[in-house]
Amino acid sequence: MFECMPLSTLRHRLLVLGGLFLLLLLLLFGAGAYLESRSALREVQAHNLETLATRLAADVDDRVRTRQVLLEQAAASLQLAPPQLERQGAALVARFRDLKGMFNNVLLYDRNGKLIADYPGLSGRLGADVSTQDYFRSTRDTLRPQVSEPVRLGGEPNRAVIVFTAPVFSAEGQLAGVLGGSLDLDAPEFFGELKNIAIGQGGFLTIHTLRSRLAILHADAGSVMQAPVSVDPLLQRAFKGIQGPAGVGVSRGVPALLVYQRLRNVPWLLGVEQPLHEAMQPARLLGRNYLLLGLGVLLLLLPLAWWGMYRLLRPLPRLQAQLARWRHEPYAAVPVLGCREMQDIAHEVAAAVRRRADCERQLAARDALFDTLSEESPMGVLVVDAQARLQSLNPASMRLAGLPAAEIGNWIGRHWLDEIHPDSLPQVAGQWQQLLATGSGFELLCRLQHRNGCQAMVELRFSELAGSGGERRFLGLISDVSAREEARGKLQAERERSMLLLGSISDVVVLTNRMDEIEYVNPPALALFGVPASDVLGRLLGVFLNLVCPESGQAVALRDIERDAAGKPLALDLLSRDMRVQPVLLTLSVLTGNSPLQGCKVVTLRPDSERQHRELLQRRAASHDGLTGLRNRRGFLAALGEVLDDNRVHYQPHVLAIIDLDHFKAVNDSAGHEGGDLLLQDVARIMQRQVRSNDIVARLGGDEFAILLCHCELEVAERTLRELLQAIDAHIVYLGERVFRISASIGVTMILPQDERAQPVLSRADDGCYQAKQRGRNCLVLHAGAL
Ligand SMILES: Nc1nc2c(ncn2[C@@H]2O[C@H](COP(=O)(O)OP(=O)(O)OP(=O)(O)O)[C@@H](O)[C@H]2O)c(=O)[nH]1
């Protein structure tokens, strides 16, 4: 329908537009020329009117002046005394031929204002008194010629005159009378002549007196002897004596060009008025002519413009043909013709058409690929629209839903959400709505309805297809994960069992990744590290395992173990954070095989009890006597040193006793060394039995013993030691058939507050023991320094 319209083609549009543009141009030009010529015309007309007014004012001035001069000359020629003037006046006035042609009436007054002669004579007029008239009085008072204001004549209310006066003097120079000449305002002479001056067709001349502002000449008879009803500003200004250029005002109710001139010889204001429409008529004619001319030019130009457009737009049909060819044959080599812009457009369109053809080919290839992949894919593939209606689906989708692949066509257009199991439907529908709202895809596990009653566990992924144009489309991928989920469940159960197992064993177990970062620790490991699991996981194992070689005392790095002793138990010392040494058996295993854990490391730690026991024995042997099991001298000195250290801080009463067996050599000699050993063991047991458990009993060497009675007053100690003496003395040893008894000598000393070293204390006790020997043995001596 649009193509049938006259403006359906570009050529028509350009033609109409060009025509309108030309018309507008012509109208603008015509309007401009009309306004410009109107303005110029107004100036010219104003100037002309001013020139005319100047000339007319000069003419009226001349006419008035002529009458004044003639009247003055006539008055001067009289030169009579008043009586003679009265007698001869009538005859003399009749002789003034020149005056008769200039005035409508010639009048002679005596010096009192009485009319004594007139021409033409009018019956009953002689004797009239004008002594009260302004023109007479001013002539008499000033003795100079005057021109009166318009005066209405007595008895003739519609007749008004202007009276020119000149004084008449006697030979002695006295005022003898006044000679006057009157001009009728409606007489054909003077004012009638002026009134007949044509100013265009509707223009006219006006004269107002400046004193009374009465009109004495006007085109409207009714306005004569009237002051202007509404005074135009130009006239107002002229009345005030300001003589300006012509201007536009209102005359007789219509706009008019007005100009006013003041006369030189008489106080009159001459006005020239011309209706504005008449003055500006040439401008209107000019405007009309411009318009006609413009229309003519337009009519002439339109065919020319049509032809020009036709020529200009000729490349367009060519371009159209080229484009039509490319539409069907995108890769055809069509020669590009026309102007440069058309060639550019053709090139651009050709490029776009070819790009589109390329895209279509690629899309077709992709569609084919997609169809093939979709057909062969074990994964379900769906394409749905925004209303959740299936647009396409592959055979795998049908299989997953337990449907025959042959019915695939029946499922196009159905809602895919109907195939979701009711248990999963709320979650899936929620994600679908979110996808519609935000466009961001989702991925979740759900169950499908299955026609054979099973519930297939699937992994569902949905995302919006990019570049699907105006219609939104969504791609869904469905993978059957039933087997995977089952395996995952088993794996999870297995994992839980493993965790339980690892948690229940007492060995420390740590699993690291390939970078030695901790991934798993069991509870004993956490207890060993002394930090919560959150502080352990992800950190390097070396941070928590401070290992030292027990033989060399050198630090051992995990990578050294991995390199040299992977998989073998290693006896190492583990240094705790408080620098305690714990013997451990460490095994570092690197996981192998084709699994995600390949390269990860398992480190197990277990306390090395055997070595620990061995070292304990070694340490005990160093400080204890092998025969009696009591501390040896080194062990005793260590214990005594600790007591003395405590003593420095806080003094407590302690007592030291040195016990030496009497004549033990004789036992050895009689019972042999073994017998002597048995006796020594018996004495040791007696000593341990006689003292408290916190007291320290030691064998210093040979048959010499020492007892440190801790936190013990001297009296109690003495009593205990005396009981010990009795117990030793009472002890009988049977060796075979022989019987042995033994006694002991005891030296006792108190540990004093000032005692800092062991040696002086031991010396005091030794000294006491020596004295006991001296006193005959089997006795106890308190060292004097301790009392
Ligand atoms: N059976 C045995 N005898 C030892 C051991 N160590 C040292 N003796 C002996 O103990 C005896 C110590 O004798 P002395 O203390 O010198 O003298 P004594 O015979 O006890 O006489 P007095 O001390 O003066 O009363 C020596 O004969 C040593 O050989 C030992 O471990 N076992």
The ligand as an SDF file (V2000), in Angstrom:
LIG
                    3D

 32 34  0  0  0  0  0  0  0  0999 V2000
   82.2580  -59.4630   97.7500 N   0  0  0  0  0  0  0  0  0  0  0  0
   82.6340  -58.2240   97.4290 C   0  0  0  0  0  0  0  0  0  0  0  0
   83.6010  -57.6480   98.0360 N   0  0  0  0  0  0  0  0  0  0  0  0
   84.0000  -56.4070   97.7590 C   0  0  0  0  0  0  0  0  0  0  0  0
   83.3390  -55.6750   96.7170 C   0  0  0  0  0  0  0  0  0  0  0  0
   83.9480  -54.4940   96.6070 N   0  0  0  0  0  0  0  0  0  0  0  0
   84.9100  -54.4450   97.5390 C   0  0  0  0  0  0  0  0  0  0  0  0
   84.9370  -55.5680   98.2450 N   0  0  0  0  0  0  0  0  0  0  0  0
   85.7670  -55.9100   99.2960 C   0  0  0  0  0  0  0  0  0  0  0  0
   85.3680  -55.1890  100.4700 O   0  0  0  0  0  0  0  0  0  0  0  0
   86.4910  -55.1330  101.3400 C   0  0  0  0  0  0  0  0  0  0  0  0
   86.5570  -53.7730  101.9720 C   0  0  0  0  0  0  0  0  0  0  0  0
   87.3650  -53.8020  102.9940 O   0  0  0  0  0  0  0  0  0  0  0  0
   87.7200  -52.4920  103.7770 P   0  0  0  0  0  0  0  0  0  0  0  0
   86.6020  -51.5870  103.8440 O   0  0  0  0  0  0  0  0  0  0  0  0
   88.9900  -52.0040  103.2400 O   0  0  0  0  0  0  0  0  0  0  0  0
   87.9740  -53.0280  105.2490 O   0  0  0  0  0  0  0  0  0  0  0  0
   87.0160  -53.8250  106.2150 P   0  0  0  0  0  0  0  0  0  0  0  0
   87.3770  -55.2240  106.0450 O   0  0  0  0  0  0  0  0  0  0  0  0
   85.5760  -53.5810  105.8750 O   0  0  0  0  0  0  0  0  0  0  0  0
   87.3090  -53.2880  107.6000 O   0  0  0  0  0  0  0  0  0  0  0  0
   86.8820  -51.8970  108.1780 P   0  0  0  0  0  0  0  0  0  0  0  0
   86.2580  -51.1600  107.1790 O   0  0  0  0  0  0  0  0  0  0  0  0
   88.0490  -51.2480  108.6570 O   0  0  0  0  0  0  0  0  0  0  0  0
   85.9220  -52.2830  109.2250 O   0  0  0  0  0  0  0  0  0  0  0  0
   87.7170  -55.4690  100.5060 C   0  0  0  0  0  0  0  0  0  0  0  0
   88.2070  -56.7380  100.9030 O   0  0  0  0  0  0  0  0  0  0  0  0
   87.1940  -55.5370   99.0810 C   0  0  0  0  0  0  0  0  0  0  0  0
   87.8140  -56.4690   98.3440 O   0  0  0  0  0  0  0  0  0  0  0  0
   82.3100  -56.3010   96.0550 C   0  0  0  0  0  0  0  0  0  0  0  0
   81.6860  -55.8030   95.1540 O   0  0  0  0  0  0  0  0  0  0  0  0
   81.9800  -57.5870   96.4270 N   0  0  0  0  0  0  0  0  0  0  0  0
  1  2  1  0
  2  3  2  0
  2 32  1  0
  3  4  1  0
  4  5  2  0
  4  8  1  0
  5  6  1  0
  5 30  1  0
  6  7  2  0
  7  8  1  0
  8  9  1  0
  9 10  1  0
  9 28  1  0
 10 11  1  0
 11 12  1  0
 11 26  1  0
 12 13  1  0
 13 14  1  0
 14 15  2  0
 14 16  1  0
 14 17  1  0
 17 18  1  0
 18 19  2  0
 18 20  1  0
 18 21  1  0
 21 22  1  0
 22 23  2  0
 22 24  1  0
 22 25  1  0
 26 27  1  0
 26 28  1  0
 28 29  1  0
 30 31  2  0
 30 32  1  0
M  END
$$$$
